[in-house]
Amino acid sequence: MRTALGVAGAPGLTRPLAAGYHGPPALTVTRALTEWTLDPWMLVLIVLLGGGYLAGVRRVRACTPRDNTGNAAAWPVARSIWFCGLGLGFLIIATMSWVGVYQSALLYPRAVQTVLLVLVVPLFLALGRPLTLFAAVFPRAGARLEAVIRSRPARILTFPAITTLALVAVPFVMYFTSWYTAVFHSTTARELTYLVLMVPGYVFFWTLLRVDPVPKEYSYAVSMWITGAEVIGDAFFGIAVIADQNLIGAAYFHALARPWGPTLATDQVIAGGVLWILGDLVGLPFLAAQLIHLMREDESDAARIDAELDAQQAQQAQLQATPRATATPGTLTPGTTLTPGTTLTPGALAATATPGDRANEGNLSDSNEPQEPQLWWENDPRFTSRFKPSS
């Protein structure tokens, strides 16, 4: 397996193939599988994140009683796969595979890298629930972190419209300013760009997935609407790149003088298509995750409503089964004083009852009659206002 020498994105450190050109060789399917580069700063970040996550999982499982099968079910294996296997795995592909090697020679590998860093990596990192793991390992620090998350500034900064705008605006600004080529000349600019692209994506998925503590819990229906807006933003971004009459990074790519591959104009059209189509396709796993959580939320609501209905029916049955106070046979005349052991007949009670007593007795009998049970949606606060009885 060949490995491109030097740091990712530094074309001057790779081998020359033609006079005046210093960059990676022509991109083929074989080279897409064999060309790798080393990004030491990203490697350090990946090792720290993966090592810290796995150490936290190990600590949580060590403090959790095991079930009958001998497994500690406190932290499912799937979460570790989301975070370490897929999240950090795609981060390696985005920065050190053929994508990282050819990002300085072609536009469309850079577009693939943008989609991975903005959408794919943050999605899987958020599904790994790192904030929940942090709170489980460090309870005191986790409580302080949750207080910051629940604060008003956090609710404002994570409002869905703001996070969606940042998700689209950051790469848009990068592509249409000198920021795009700055990463080819500065290691610091490149590494910071990686982080800046991932942060809006992580905040976007974190607040909408709701698998970790969030500033405000929006319904999954709202999340799906926001995702639709994000898909439209991706389409607009991709079309803008395709329709731009000015070549992105024209001075840099003309100076690079790449002797192979598509022309600069064709390369830009391919890059715009990648941003548009691949960006929308990547949204499908997120929509699937939202749909799963929406179904679970509906099941939870249904179980809660069933439990409330069962409790109401049991209470009504208990009230109806309560024995009414009855009198034993006997007689009573007006002015007679009751003594222990005196028995009363219904006729005697009726003879001594006043009109007011009879009215009260009628009211009591009415109140003791079984009442018609209400339908479940008439008591549910989400639907009460919709089913008010007409006057």
N, C-alpha and C positions, 0 to 999 in steps of 0.2 A: 504494500500500500504506500503510494507516494504521499508525501506531506509537503505542502507549500512552506518554504522557509520564511521566517520572519513573523511579524505580527499581522493579524488580520486587518485588511483595509490599507496596508502600506504597499503600494504597487512597486515602489522603488527597491523593495527587498526581495522580490521574486525574480526568477530567472528570465533573461531576455530571450525572445523568440524571433525578433526581426530588428532590423536597424531602426533605432529610435524608439522602439517599444520595449518597455520593461514591465511585464505583468504576467499573469497566469497563462497557461497554454489554452488553445481552443477548447471550449466547453463541449464535452460529449457525455453520453450516458455513463460510460465507464469512468470518466473523470469525475462526474457528479457523485459517484459512489466511493471514489478513492482519494480525492483531493481533500485534505484536512489542513487546518492551521491551528496554531496555539495562541489563544488569547489569555495571557496569565492573569489579568485582572478579573475577567469573567470566571476563570477557573477557580480562583480564590473565593469569589462570591458564591459560586455553586457549591463548593466544598463546605463553606461555612453554613449556608442555608440547609443543605442536605444533612450535614452532620448534626447541626443543632436540632433539626426536626426529628431525626431518628433517635437522638439522645432523649428528647422530650417524650417521645412515644414509649421508649424503654422505661423511663421513670414512671410514667402514668400506669403502664401495665404492671410494674413491680409493686405499685401501691394498691392494685385492684385485686380483690379476691377472684379466684378462678372458678369457672363453672364446673358442671359435672364432667365435661369432656377434657378438663385440664387447660382450657384456653381462657386467657384474660380478654373479655369482650368489651373492655372500657374504650378501646380505640380500634375501630375496624381496620383491617388491612387495606381496604379500598382507599381510605383517605391517604395512607402513605403512598399508594400507587399514584393517586391523583397528583400529589405534591412532588414527590421525588422522581417517580418513573416518567410521568408525562410532563409536568410543569418544568422541572429542571432538565429533563431530557430534551424537550423542544428548545429550551434556552441554549443547550449545547449545539443543537443543529443550527439554530439561528445565528450563532456567533462563531462557530469553529468548524462547521462542515463546508461543503462546496458553496453554501450561501455566503459564509464569511470570506471565503477565498475570492469569489468572483463579484462581490459587491462593489469593488473599486474598478471593475472593468466593464460591467454591464448594468443597465438600469433594472432589468427585471429580477435578477437575484436580490437586489436591494429592496424591490417591492415585496418579494417573498419574505424577506427578513422583517420588513415593516409589519406585515400581517401577523407573522409569528410573535413578534414582540408586543404588538398592541392588543391582539385578540387571543391567540392560542395560549401562550405562556401564562398570562394573568388569569385566564379562565380556570386552568387546572390548578394553579397555585391557590386560588380562592376556594376551589372545591376541597382542597386538603385541610381547610379549617385551621390555619396556623394561629389565629387569635384565640380560638377556643383551647387549643393545645397550650399556648402560652399561659392562659389563665389557670389551666389545670396544674401546670408545673409550678407556677409562681402565683399563688392565690392573692397575696397582698398587692403585688405589682399588677396582677390582672384586674383587681378591683379598681385600682387607680386608672388603669387603661380604659376600663369600661366607663368610668365616670367621664373621662375625656371624650370618649366616643359619643356618650349621651348628651354632651354639652350643646348649647345653642349654636356656637360657631361651626361645630362639626355637622349639625343638621343643615346649616345653610350651605356649607361647602359641598356636601354630598347630595344636594337636591338633584333629582334625576335629570333635569334640563341642563344643569351645570356640568355634571359628569359626562353626559352625552356630548355636549358641545366640546369639552376638553378632549374627549376621545377622538373626535374628528379633526379638531382645529390644530392639535399639536403636530401630527404628521403633515397636515396641509401646509402649515407654515414652514416646516422643514423642507418640503419639496420645492416650494416656490420662493425660497430665499437662498442666500449664500451659505446658510446652515448645512445644506445638503452636501456640499463639497468640503466643508470645514472638517468633517470627520476623517477625510483622507489625508489630512496634513497634521493632525493632532491626535495623539492617543487619548489625552484627557477629554477632548471634545467627543471622541467616539464612545468612550465608556459612559460619559454622562448622558449622551444621546440614548444609549441603550436603556438607561434607568428612566430617563424622562419619557420614553415611549411606553415603558411598562407600567409606570405609576398610574396614569389615567385609566388604563385598562383594568388594573387590579381594583381600583376604587369603584369603577363601573360595575364589575361583576360582583364584588363583595357586597355592595349595597342592595343589589337586585336579587341575588341568590338567597340572601338572608340565612346562610348556614352558620355564620359567625355573628356575634353581637354587632348590631348596626345602630346608627344614630336614630333612624326612624324606619319602622317596618311598613313598607308599601306592599300592597296586595300583589299577587303574582299576575293578576290581570293588568295592573299598571306596568309591571315589569315587561310584559309582552308588548304593550304599546310602545314603551321606551325602546325596546329592541327593534321594533319596526322603524322607529325614527333613526336608529343607528344604522340600519340596513340602507335606508334612503341616503344617509350621510356618506356611507361607503360608496354607494353608486355615484353620488355627486362628485366625490373626490376622484374616483377612477376616471369618470368622464372628463373631468377638468384636466387631468394629466394627458388623456388621449387628445383632447381638442386644443391643447396649448400649442400655439404656433411657434413659440420660442422653445428651443431645446433646453431641457433641464441640465444644468452643469455643462453648458456648451463649451466654455473655455477649457475646462479641465479635460473633457473627453476628446476635444480636438487635439490638445497637447499630448494626450495619451497615445493617440494614433494607433488604435487597436486594428491589426491587419486581418482579423477574422471575425466571424459572426455577423449578425444583422447590422444594417446601417443605424446611425444614431436615431433617425426619425422612427424607423421600424421598432427599434429597441424601446423607445418611449411609448409607442402604441401598445406593445406587449406588456410593458410595466403597468400601464393604466388598466389594461384588461385584468391583470393579476390582482391589482388593488380592488377592482370592482367585483369580479366574479369570485375569486378566492376569498375575499373578505366577506361576501354574503354567504358563501358556503360554510365558512367557519362558524357563522352564527347559528347553524343548525344544531350543533351539540348544545349550545346554550339554550335554544328554544326547547330542545328535548329535556334538558335539566329542569327548565321552568315548568314544563308540562307535568313532569313527574312530581315536582313539589306542589303544583296546583292540585293534582289528584290526591296527594297525601293530605293536603289541607282540607279538601272537601270531605275526605273520609273522616278526618278528625272532627270536623264540624258536625257531620252526620252522627258520629258516635256520641258527641256531647249533647246534641238535641235529643237523641233517643234516650239517653240517661235522664235528661230533664223530664221528658214525657213519662217515662216509667215512674219517676219519683212523684209526679203530679197525680198519676192514676192511682198509685198506691195510697197517697194521702186522701184522695177522694173516696176510695174504697174503705179506708179506715173510718172516715167520718160517717159514711152511710151505714157501716156495721155497728156503730155505737148504739147501745140499747137506750130507748127513750124511757124517761121516768114514768112509771105506771103506779096506780093505786090499787089496793086490795079492796075487795067488796066490803060494803058497810053503808051506814046512813049518817047524815049530818044535817042538822037543821040550823037555820040562822041563829047566831048567838051561842051555839054550842062550843064548848072548850074541848080541844083535843087532849086526850090523855094517852099515855103509853099503851100501845096495843090496839088503839082504835083503828078500825078498818073503814075505808071509804069506797063508795060505789061511784061509777061515772055519773049516775043520776044525782047523787048527793052533791057531787062537785058542781054539776051544772046548775043545781038549785041555788047554791050559795054564790055563784059567780056573778059579778057585776058586768054591765055592758062594756066597761073599759077592759075588764079581764078577758071577756070574750074576744075583743078586738086584738088584744095582745096575743091571745092564744092563736088567733088566725094568722097573725104575723109570724109567730114562731113556727106554726105548721108549714107556712110558705117557705120559711128559711130552711126548714129541715128537708124539704123536697129535694131530690137529686137535681143538680144543675147540669145543663148541657155542657159537655167538655168543649173547650176552645181548640181550634185547629192550631198546629204547632207554629205556623208562621205568624199567628196573631200575637204570640208572646215573644217572638224573636225580635230583638231590637233592630235588626237590619231590615225587617220587612213591616214593622208595626205601622209606620207612616203610610205604607202603600195599601193597607187593607183596613182603613178606618171605616166603621159602619156609616152608611149614608143616613142623614137625618131626615 
